[in-house]
């Protein structure tokens, strides 16, 4: 089994090492739109909490979504007064657009965001980012629907939140409990690969990011939170719900058609070296067995139905051959897509031809069983014929799975070409063109290019001062816990 990292997959997660105290480990983004009243109390309260409790260097980034009131002036004043505060102005609205822009430009290894109303208790912030710092998880979210969470909000918002998460579970098979809580964090290396695949620029941004991450097998850590509803919230519930449902339909359609390059954000199996030493464990065997059994059960019912129909106007051998032929074609197509995950039309004819060879073996087993039954009794009952065919098909099914896995749909591993995803810099094209469907793909094989050369590095909108010469790039992985009272003597602020 191939378990090491390869081009197209994320590297193994590692605990962030200690080092330079001047480099921010955590960048907390606060997206705002016309929040002139709440912005300053929020930033001051968050800064005091981080200074007092967070053991690493941090930064607070105010992402202004084209505010029309005095929010930009408040953000500029906070930036001038507090060294750890940084403001960024966007000329277009959209929480998702703000998070994508700031997260893509940040050099901090841990990226987070929270709503300006601070509805979530800040005591959950350190538990939120700790699994990302330790390397245990890729993303972390606050959950208001966990059993140990304590939530104060009206029945209307409670109903909408639970109904929305039920829709996600039923339509997109989401397993995370709370998609809408404005309290999330992500590792920077994950964000660099995941964010170019997220299309939404508004409130559905969170949900789309989580669904894609979960489908790609990334680890999402959930933290129960204490949450108090803000009665003065400016969120338009009906409009937001409508846009969210449109997003659910778009993402569900993309997942159903297989148009999302989710392998681009896959993690290698086993971050622990002891796991990578495991030998002779077939990759995906358990999942393939489940899928094959489901498809096999449905195919058997389909086969028996066809046999009963064909038996009305033909002999047992002809009815068996016809039923087995039709069900074999359907079985191969279903296993190709559902069990072994082969997408597209490439190789479909060859797979069906190989499937017919497997069908011939099954035909020999079932026909031989019928011949033996007819030799034993001249006029067997129809129920007896069906029982014999079921037993013969069980034997043929085991052989079919082995042949499918080893011959028809083998795991080719090293030799399979892999499309190299090349995200475009955000500054070079309009937002509407920055979707995963419009990015060029280049066909390459494993091993041609190291993963480190594929990292997306957008330009960083930074102010003058510390690390203006991009010296932070060498210091990012040399982090050091600091006490709240510590300062960096190299920081001119």
BELVEN-V974739 format. One line per field, one symbol per residue. ss: DSSP state (@ for helix, = for strand, . for the rest). phi: phi as a letter, one per 30 degrees, with the letter a starting at -180 (. if undefined). psi: psi as a letter, one per 40 degrees, with the letter a starting at -180 (. if undefined). A space follows every 50 residues. Layout:
# BELVEN-V974739
ss: ???
phi: ???
psi: ???
This chain:
# BELVEN-V974739
ss: ........==........==.....=======.....@@@@@@@@@@@@@ @@@....========.....@@@@@@@@@@@...======....@@@@@@ @@@@@....=====.....=...@@@@@@@@@@@....=====......= ==..@@@@@@@@@@@@@@@@@...........=====@@@@@@@@@@... ....@@@@@@@@@@@....=====.===........@@@@@@@@@@@@@@ @@@@@@@....@@@@==.....@@@@........@@@@@@@@@@@@@@@@ @@@@@@@@@@.....@@@@@@@@@@@@@@@@@@@@@@@@........@@@ @@@@@@@@@@@@@@@@@@@@@@@@@@.....@@@@@@@@@@@@@@@@@@@ @@@@@@@@....@@@..====....@@@..@@@..@@@..====...... @@@@.................@@@@...=..............
phi: .dbddbejbddddbddddlddddddcccccdbbhcddcddeddddddddd ddbddbdbbccccddhdccceddddddddddcedcbcbcccbdkdddddd ddddcdcddbcbaadddhddddddddddceddddidbcbbbdbdcddddc bbadddddddddddddddddcchdcddbdcddabbaddddddcddddcdd ccddeeddddddddddidcccccdbcbcdcdcdcdddddddddddddedd dddddddidcddddcdcddiddedddddchcedidddddddddddddddd ddddddddddddbadddddddddddddddddddddedddcidcicdiddd ddddddddedddddddddddddddddbdbdddddeddddddddddddddd ddddddbdbdddhddddbdcdcdddddcadedcccddcddccdbcejdbd dddcddbddcdcddkdiddiddddcecbcbdbdeddbcddddd
psi: hheiiiheiiiiiihhiibheehhdhhhhghihffddedddddddddddd dddheiiiihhhhhgfieaedddddddddddhdehhihhieiihdddddd ddddeiehdhhiiiidefdhheeeddddeddddeedidiiiiheeideih hhiidddddddddddddddddefheidhdehggiiiiddddddddeehdi ebdedddddddddddeeihhhhhhihhhiheehehhdddddddddddddd ddddddefehgdedfiiihgdhdddeehifhhhedddddddddddddddd ddddddddddedeiiddddddddddddddddddddddddefhiieheddd ddddddddddddddddddddddddddidgiiddddddddddddddddddd ddddddddgihebdehihhhhgiihdeeiiddegiddeiihhhiiiedhi ddeehhgiihgiiibhfdefeddeedegihiiideiiheehe.
